[in-house]
Amino acid sequence: MERRDAPILGRKVFFLNPPLSITTHVLDALKEQQYEVYCINHYNEAKPILRLTKDALCLIFIDDQLTLNEWYNFIKSFEYEEELKSIFLGVISARIRNTDKEKFLMNLKLPGGFIPLGGPVSEVFSTIKGILDVNGAMGKRKYLRLDCRGNDKIDGYFAHSLRLYQFNIDYLSTAGFTFRMNKAGIFKFQKNMILSNICINIGRRTVTGEGFVYETRIIDGEEIIIVLFTKSTDSTTKTAIRNFIYSTLQEKMQILIDNTNPDMENYSKAPDAKDASEKLDSIEANEVLNKIDEVEEIKEGDEKENEASEKTDEKTDEKTDEKVEASEVKDGASEKN
């Protein structure tokens, strides 16, 4: 299998309709090695999410939910939609026949290959890990980071010289974290400074550890401090942080899934470029119609404003006429006198 260039931050890895053997064994092992993995439970949830995650890798378990022919059409349809062409697809099966397997491999674009189940879990994990590595799933990074900015439920504090310092975390990983403080703060951080008795609140749990200042930077008047955990930090702390990171990422993904429209396509019918083109034309037509509606709404608003303006002008003219008439009456009365 040809090795592909790895993005700096790697690729999101989705398991679509994963069986129990994958969710209970393989996923945990991949998380321990810092791959960014997610689960999508149903096929009709997949496309709306994958359209938002360019260059992701998606491994599909094809033994249930759809027939083999429907799964074939489902995978084939990715070739006809521009937003899905960049997705790296692979197939997982425990009972597919060799003739069907050959049909999938010969006629579909599967950079994620074919992953047979039924053997030892260690072999399945090794196969999947190899596919992820060939497709650059890890990228250039070593650890998976959680963006904590704006999340006030994730914070921490440490003790130094009999004083307690509290901070909000920007990014968190099992290797360490970053936080920021006002440049004019009374505490001065120095490279390699040891921070003992660090406490980090992650959700409803507090974990402890020891770290050292790896680097400091000044950005927009604030001091950014990068802290790495020392070897004395207990493994249970790192495990708790890793579990929290993955559960938070999956929760965010599930919220995204729950708030997108499901895929209602009928995959008993083979897809073709014409159907895809017609769908694209339909989408573009709807966009045009929406723009026309917006223009019409603007026009209606302008007409209402014009009508209101005309009424105001009429009232102003009426008042002006009344003033002129009153002035004329006044002048007439003066002449009589």
N, C-alpha and C positions, 0 to 999 in steps of 0.2 A: 504494500500500500504506500502510495506517495505521501511523503511528509509535507504538510502545509505550513506556511508562515504563521507564526503565532502572534496574535495581538498582544500588546504590552500587558493588558489586564486580563488576558485570556478570554474564554468564551463561556457563556452560560450554557449549562448542560441540562436538558430537559429529558425526563423519563415519562413517556406518554403511556398511560394504562399499565403501569409496572405491576408485575406479579409479586406475591408475598416474598418469594425468595430474593427478589431484588431489593425491596423496601426494607426487609429485616436484616439483610447481611451486606449486600454490595454497597448500598447508599451510605451506611455508617462507615464502611472502610474508605470510601471515596472522600467523605467529610473529614476523616482523620488526616487525609493527605491534602486537604485544603482545596479540593475542586469545588467550583460553585455549581451545586446541583439542586434541581427543583423537581417536583412531581406535578404532572397534569393528569388528573384522574380519568377524564373522558375525552374522546376524540373531538367532540364538538366544542371543546374549550381551547383546543390547541392553536388553530390558525389565528384567531384574534390576538392571542398573546405572542405568537411567533412573528406576526407582522410588526410587532413593536420591538423585537429583539434581533436586530440584524446580525447575521453571521453566527447565530447560536447553533448548538448541536442538539439534535433531538433523536433519541433512541425509542423506537416504537414496538411495543409488545403486541403482536398481531394474532394471538390465539383466541381472543374473544372480543366482544362489543360489536365488531363488524365481521362479515365473511371475508375469506381471503381475497376474493375478487373485489370486494368493496375497499379493503385495505390497499390493494394494488391501485385502484382508481384514486383513492385518497392521496397516496404518495405521488402518483403520476401527476396529479393536479398541481403540485408545487412547481412543476416545470413551466406551467403556463401563466403563473402570476409573478409579476416583477418583484413584488415585496417579499415573496417566499423563495425566490430562486437562490438566495444566498444562504439558506438554512442547510446545515449539514445533517442529512438524514441517515439513520441506520435502522436495522430491523432485528428484533429479538423474538425467538420462537422456541417452543419446546417440542412441537409435534408436526411441523410443516414437512410435507413430503419432498423428496429430492427434485421431482419435476417442477413443483411449485417454487421451490427455492431457486432453481435455475432460472425460472421465468422472472422472478424478482430481480435477481442479480444481473441478468442479461439485458433487461428492458427498462430498468429504473436507475436513476442516478442515486447511488448509495455510498457516499464517501465515508459514512459511518459503518459500512460493511454489514455482514450478517453475523449475529451472535446466537449460537445454539445454547439452549439450556439442557439440563439433564445430567451434566457432569458435576464434579465437585465444585462447591462454591468458590474455592480458591482459583480454579481454572476460569470460571466465569468472570470473576473479578479481574484476573490477569488479562483476559481478552478485552474486557471493557476498558481497563486502564490503558492498555496499549493503543486502542482506537482513540481514546481521548488525547493521549500524548501525540500521536501522529497528526491529529487535527488541531493541535495547539490550544487545547482547552485550558491548560495552566497558564499560558502566556509567559511573561518575563517575571511575574511575581512569585514569591514563595509562600505568602500568607494571604488569606482572604480577609479583607477589611470591611467593617460595617460603618457606614456613614451615619453618625449619631447627631449631626447638627440639627437643631430644632427639636430634638427629643429630650425633654426635661426629666424623663424618667431614668436617664443614664447619666450619672455623675459620680464624683469621687472626692476623696480628701486624703491628705497625708499629714503626718506630724513631723515637725522639724523644730529643734531648739525650744521644746516645750510649748510650741504653738501649733494650732490646727489650721490647715489651708484647704479650702474647698475649691473645686473646679468642675466645669462642664466639659465632657469629652467630645471632641470633633470626630475622631476615627478610633475604632477599637479592633484589635486582632488578638490572637493568642500570643503574638510576639511582644505586644505592647500597645501603646495608645498615644494620641496627641491631644493636647488641650491648649487653651490660650489664656493669657492674663494681660491686664493693662500694662503697657510699657512702664508707666509710672508707679507700678506696684511696689510694695515695700520689700517683697521677696526677690532676691536676685539669683537666678539659675545659672549654673556654670556647667560646662561640658564634663561628663563623667561623675557628676554629683550623685551620691546615693540618696534615694528617697525610700526611707524605711516605713513600714506599717502603712502601706497604701491600701485603702479600702475603695472598692468600686461597686456601686449599686447598679445592678442589671435587672430591671424588672422588679420582682419581689425578693430578689436574693442579693446578698452582699458577699463579695469575694475579697480576699486579702492577698497581698504579695509584696515583693520588694522590686524596685526598679532603679535604673540609673538614667541620667539625662544624656541622651545620645547626641542631640543637636538642638539648638535654638535659632529661631529666625524672627525678624521683625517685619510684619506685614500690616500695612494700614494702621500704624500706631499701636499694634498689639504684638505681644511676644508669643510666638508659637513654640511650644515645648514638645519635643519628641522623646518619649520615655520607652525604654525597652526593659522587659522583665529580666531579672537576674536568674541564674540557675537555681537559686534557693527558693524561688517561687514554686509552690507545690503544684504537682500535675493536676490535682483536682480543681484548682483555680482555672488552669488553662482549659480543662475539659468543660467546665461550667461556662466559660466564655465562648468556647466553640459551639456548644449546644445552643446558647443564647443567640449567637450570630445566625446560625442556620434556621432556627425557629422563627426569628424576626424576619429574615429574608423570605422564607416560605409564607409567612403570614401576609407580608406586603404583596407577594405574588398572588396569593389567594384573593386578596381584596381586589386586585386588578382583574383577576379572572371573573369574580362575581359582578364586576361592574362593566363588563363588555358583553356585547350581544353574541350568543352562541352561533356556531356554524350550522346552518340549516340545509346544507347541500345534500342532495341525494347521490350517494356514491355507488349505487347499483348501476349507474350509467357512466360509461367511459368518458373522461374529459377530453376536450380537444381545444386547439388554439382558437377556433371560431367562437366557442362558448366563452372562453376567457376574454376574448376581444369584445364580445357582446356585453359581458358583465362590466368590463372596464368602461365601455361606451355608456352603459346604463348609469354607472357611478358618476361619470363625467356629466351626463345629462342631468342627473339629480343635482349635482353641484351647480350647473348652469341655472336650473330652475330655482334653486335656493337663492342664487345671486339675483335672479329676476325678481323673486319675491322681496328680497331686501331692497332692490331699487324701487319696486312698487310701493313698499312701505315708506321709503324716503320721500317718494313723490306725493303720497297721500299726506304725509306730514307737512311737506312744503305747501300743498294746496290748502290744508287747514290753516297753516300760518298765514298764507296769502289772504284767505277769507277773513281771518281775524284782523289782519292788517287793514283790509279794505273796510271792514266794519268800523275799525278805529278811525280810519280816515274819514268815513262818512259822518261819524259822530263829531269829529273835529270840525269838519266842514259845516255841519249843522250848528255847532256852537259858534263858529266864526260868523255864519249868516245871522244868527241871533244877535251877536254883538254888533254887527253892522246895522241890523234893523234897529236895535236899541239906540245906537249912535245917531242914526238918521232921525229917529223919533225925537231924540234929545235936541238935535240941531234944529228940527222943525219947530219945536216948542220955543227955542231961543229966538228964532226969527219972528214968531208971533209976538213975543214980548217986545 
